[in-house]
């Protein structure tokens, strides 16, 4: 099975220090024999959803989850995750990266893909979160 990834980026396709749900847009990639292929990109229509009431609202989190499930995404990639991480990890593997560009992130992910694939195959609920810096750390999601 080829995994699909949603990258949370700004308008210039750069990863920023903001929560996944606050991204300007999402780039959807699927792994293939040559690495990763970009499938689509779409503006985050939920960026401001319910924000006047509560930052990182459950309503916003559920809307993003539903949209990405319809696109068959398996892995969410961002610099940060917010309070909805306990909702997110029931459906997706969350991955925190430190790199800025999509090209750098793709290379890092490809180097650790076996760990991510193993997590997807072994768990079906409450996936662990991966933090990739110099190495890779797999940890339970707190919240």
Long-range contacts (C-beta under 8 A, 24 or more apart in sequence): 1-120, 2-30, 2-31, 2-32, 3-30, 3-31, 3-74, 3-75, 3-113, 3-116, 3-117, 3-120, 4-28, 4-29, 4-30, 4-31, 4-39, 4-71, 4-72, 4-73, 4-74, 4-75, 5-29, 5-30, 5-31, 5-36, 5-73, 5-74, 5-75, 5-76, 5-77, 5-95, 5-109, 6-68, 6-71, 6-73, 6-75, 6-76, 6-77, 6-92, 7-77, 7-78, 7-102, 7-105, 8-44, 8-76, 8-77, 8-78, 8-79, 9-102, 13-101, 13-102, 14-100, 14-101, 15-77, 15-78, 15-79, 15-97, 15-99, 15-100, 15-101, 15-102, 15-105, 16-79, 17-79, 17-80, 18-79, 18-80, 19-56, 19-78, 19-80, 19-81, 19-82, 20-64, 20-76, 20-78, 20-80, 20-81, 20-82, 20-88, 20-94, 21-46, 21-47, 21-56, 21-60, 21-61, 21-64, 21-82, 21-84, 22-47, 22-82, 23-47, 23-78, 26-68, 27-102, 28-71, 28-73, 29-106, 31-110, 31-113, 35-106, 35-110, 36-106, 36-109, 36-110, 40-71, 55-82, 56-82, 56-83, 56-84, 58-84, 58-87, 60-84, 61-87, 61-88, 62-87, 65-91, 65-92, 68-92, 74-120, 75-116, 75-120, 77-105, 77-109, 81-129, 83-143, 85-129, 85-141, 85-143, 86-141, 86-143, 89-126, 89-127, 89-128, 89-129, 89-141, 90-125, 90-126, 90-127, 92-127, 93-119, 93-120, 93-127, 93-128, 93-129, 93-130, 94-127, 94-129, 94-130, 94-141, 95-129, 95-130, 95-131, 95-132, 96-129, 96-130, 96-131, 96-132, 97-132, 98-132, 98-133, 108-132, 112-136
